[in-house]
Amino acid sequence: MHRLSRSAFMLKTLQKTTALAPDNQPFQIVTLSNKNGMKVQFMDWGATWISCQVPVNGELREVLLGCRAEDYPRQSAFLGATVGRYANRIANARFELNGQTFPLTANQGVHQLHGGDGFDKRRWKIEKCGENFVTFCLNSVDGDQGFPGNVEVVLDYELSEDNALTVRFHATPDKDTPLNLTNHAYFNLNNAIRGCDVRGHSLQLNADYFLPVDTDGIPNAPLKSVEGTSFDFLEEKPIGLDFLQEEQQLTKGYDHAFLLNNNAEKTCAILTALDRSLSLQVFTSQPALQVYTGNYLAGVPTRLGGSYADYAGIALETQALPDTPNHPEWQQYGGITKAGETYRHWTTFRFI
């Protein structure tokens, strides 16, 4: 990966806001760009992806839901945030590992979601940055939100010349611990500023199985074949075509993990705008993809000071399966990292 000194590009790429974060310091915003004019922005609070402007028909189009800097700590939708230690849900905010029970901080009723008071609510250190990359670092101490072990997390965002953003996570714990990191960006390829109904977009997934969940989003059945169900996206179809059918009725839409097929030559997801003016291809090393159709986005603030409506954007969160610490049968797909081992995963979002 191309690396330059932090000082070489800091003045060009880094800005501080007049708004203050919860620690009473300014938010720091990094802007990356490529030769095509594509621009992406990240904030050190939550290592958050706050903007993605893609050239479409000679104009830059914002395709990422977002809000004003001062609203990020107050919104509850995890807009563009880096979430961890464990993305998604851990049932009853507890798990057993190596014969020991670990109670966790609960933040969704009795359950834990996205690590509790997690990585999205921390100020990450900007380690390096340049015209096309930025590296963030975070230290999570032993006992953080109940999780065992100290973990040093390194996160790289890199923008390529073919309009692709790659997200790389590296983390090494000093004790066995659950570890599941992802970015929680919401996409709307037609209108991310105000957020038109994303159910008009089309979606294709390289996944033969999905995971049923209850009304709290907790897995309540084994992995299930998508064949003959509303969860079958093996062929492209409009998101709204089979909407609110079957298991979706419990979660007000899609909010389910799909186990990705092990085929590195195929994209794991393709999202296409209603007018087909733009598509997003997703590639990843992760075993699963959480598809969330923004079922509870109503009231989340926009960049313009208004608020989004439900279904204004779709999150495509590459990760391990939810609640894996409580399901040893799924640990073959990841979710637990051994002491001294390095957690390494990457995801590429390519706009065409």
N, C-alpha and C positions, 0 to 999 in steps of 0.2 A: 504493500500500500504506500502511496506517495505521502511523504511526511516533510514538512518544513517547520522551522522554528516558530514558536508562538508569537514572538515579537514581530516577525516579518509581515504578518497580515492582520495583526490585532486591531490596528486603528481602522483598517478598511472594513473588516468583517464584524467587529464587536461594537455594540452600542449599549448604553445604560438608559433605563427608563426613568422618568420623573416619578412614576408610581413606585411605591415601596411594597416589598414582599412581607410576609408575616414576621420575618426576622429584622424588619425595619431597614433593610438595605435594598438598593435598586435591583430590579430584575435586569439580567444581562441577556442580550439577544444577539445571536450570531446569524448572519446572512451568507448563504452560499449561492453561487451561480455558475452556469456553464456557458459555452459559446453560443448555444441556441437561444439564450435569454431566459431559460428556466431558472426560477429562484425558489429557494426553500429557506425557512427560518426556524431557529430553535432557541429555546429559553433555558437558562440554567436551573430555574425552579422546576423540578420534576423531569429535567432533561427532556422538555416537552417540544414536540414538533408542532409549531404554531401556524405555519403557512406553507403552502405548496402552490406556486403559480407556474402553470404549464403553457407554453405557446400553442395556441389553437387558431388556425386560420389568420395568422398574423397578429393576434392579440394574446396577452397573458390572461389566463383564466385561473381563478382561485378554485381549487378542488378539495380543500381541506376545511372542515368545520373548525371554527375558532372563535375566540372572544377577546376583549381587551385584556391587557396584561394584568391589571388589578383584579379582574374577575376570575382568573384561573384558580386561585386558592379557594374561591367561594363556590365555584360550580362543582357539581357532584357527578358529572358524566365522564370524568377522566379524559377530557378532550386532548388528544395527542400526547398523553402523558406516558412516561416509562413506568410500568407497574411491576412490583415485586415486593417481598421476596417471591411470593407465589401468585402469579396471575390467575384470575378466576377464583373459584370458591373452594374453601375447605370446610366440610360439614361440621357443624357444632363447634367450630373454632378449636379443634384439637386433633391430634394424630398420635400414633405410636410408632416409634422407630428404635430399633435395637433394644427392644424390651422396656423402653421408657415412654411414658405418656407426656406429651408436651401440650399444655393449654396455651391457646393463642389469644390475641386481642380480637374480640368480636366487633364487627362494624356493620354487619347486615343482619339485624336481629341476633340470633344465636350463632350465626355463621361468620366466617371471615371472608371478605372479598378483596382481591388485589393486594393482599399483604397487610390489611388493617391500616394503621397510620403509616403507610408504606412509602416506597421510593418516589411516588408522585408528589409527595408532600415535603420533599427534602430539596435543599440547594445542592446541586451537583457542582463539582469543581471542573472548570474548563481547563483541561490539561494541555491541549494543543488545538490550533485551528489554522486554516488556510483558505484559499479561494474555493476549494471544492471539498473540504472535510472539516470535521470538528470531533474532538475526543473529550468525552465527559468521564469523570471518575467519582465513585461514591464508596464510602466505607460503612458497612452494616455490622454492628457489634454483636457479640454473643448475647443472646437473649432479646434481641430486637423483635418486638411484637410477639415474643414467645419462641422464636426460632433459635435453634442451637447453632453455635459457631460464629466466628468472625468471617465476613465475606468481603473481599475487595472486588468491586465491579468496575469494569472498563467498558464503555459504550462508544462505538464509532459510528458516525453518520458520514457517508461519502456520496457525493453527487457525480455521476458520470456524464460524458458528453452525449450519450444516447438517451438522455432524459430518464435515467434510472437512479433511484436513491437506495443505497444498501445500508442496512442497519446491522451492526455486528456487536454481539455481547460476548465478553470474556469475564469469567468469575471463578475464583478459587476459594473454597471454604476450608477452615481448619478442623471442622467436625462434619460428620455426615449430616446433611440437612436437605429439606425440600428446597428446590430452586427452579423457578419457572418465570422467565422474564420476557416481556413483550412490549411493543408500542401499541397504544390504544387510539390510533388515529381514526377519525370518521371521514369517509369520502363521499362527495357528491360531485359527480363529473359534469353536471349541468349548471348547478347554482349552489355553491357552498357558502356564498355570502348570506343569503336569506334562507337557503335550504329548501328547495322544492322536494316533493315527495320522491324518495329514492326508490320506491317500489316500482317506478317506471323503468329503472335501469334493468339490464339483463345480467345474469350471473351464470358462470360455469365453474364447477368444482371437480377436481380430480380426487374424488372420495367415494368409496363404495359403502362406507359405514358412518353413522352418526350416533351420538350419545343422548338418549332420552333423559329429561330432567323433570323435577317437580316444579311447583310454582315459585320456589325460592331459587331455582337454578341448580339444585343439587341433583347429581345423577341418581336415578331411581330404578335403573334397569341396565342390563348388559348392552354392549354395542349392538346396534341394529342395522340391518341392511337397508339402504335407501331405495332398493328396488320396489317399485309399485307404490311409493309414498310421495308426499309433498316435499321430501328432503332430497329427491333425486335431481341433482344438477349436473349429472354427467354430460348431458347435452345442454347447451345454452338455453335459458328460458327467462322470461321476465320474472323478477322477484315477486311481483304481485299476483302471478298466475294462480298459484296454489296457496295463497296466503291464508293464515289463521285456520289451517286444517290440522287435524290429528294432534300430535304433541305440542304444536305451536299454540294451541288454545290456552295452555297453561301459562305461557310466557308472553302472551300478547304479540306474538310474531316469532321470527327466528331469533333465538339466543342459545345456540347449540354448538357443540364441538363436533367437527367432522374429522375422522381419522384419515389422514392423507395416504393415498396409494404410493407405494415405494417405487416411484418411476422418475428419476432425476431429469429425464429428457422432456417431461411435460410440466407446464406451469401448474401450480396448485389451485390457482383461481384466476379467472378473467372477469372483470367488471366492465360493462360497456354502457355508455351514456344513452339516454332515451333517444336522442337524435343521431346516435352512432358517430358523433363528431370526435369522440375520444374514448380510448379503452385503457384500462389498468391491468397489467399482468403482474401476478405475485408469484415469486419463487422463494423457496425456503428450505433450510435444513431441519426445521422443526417437524415433529410427527403429526401435529394436528392444527386445525384452524377453527377458531371460534368465530362464527358468523352472527353478528348482532345487528339487527335492522333498526336500531335507534328507537326501540319501542317505548322508551320513557324519556325522550329528549324534550318534551314540552316544558317550557320555562327556562331552559338552559340559555344563558346570554349569548348573543351574537357579537361580532366585531362592531356592528353599527349601534349597539345599545338596545336593540330589540331582543327578541327571544325566539329560539327555534321551536318548531312543532314536532310532535312525534313523527318518526320515520323521515326525518330531514337528512339523515346520513346513515351510512353503513360502515360498521367496524369489521375489519378482516384481521383478526388477532392471531398471529402464528404463535404456537405454544404447545405445551404438553396437555394431556387431558385434565379436566378439572377434578379436584378431590383425589388425585392420584396418591397422596400420602396415606389415604384410608383405603386404597384399593391396590394391594400388592400385585394383582393380576394385570394391572396396567403399567406397572413400573418398568416393564420391558420397553416401553415407549418413552422413557425419560420421566423426569419429575423429581428424582432424588439424586443428589450429587455427593459422592464419597469425599471424605477428608483428603485433601491434597490433590484431588483430581480437578481438572479444569473444565468448567462448563463453557462450551463454545457453540454458539448458534448464530445464524445469519438469515436475513430476509431481504429480498430485493423487490422494490416496487417500480415497475417500468411503465411509463406512459407512452402510448403510441396512437 
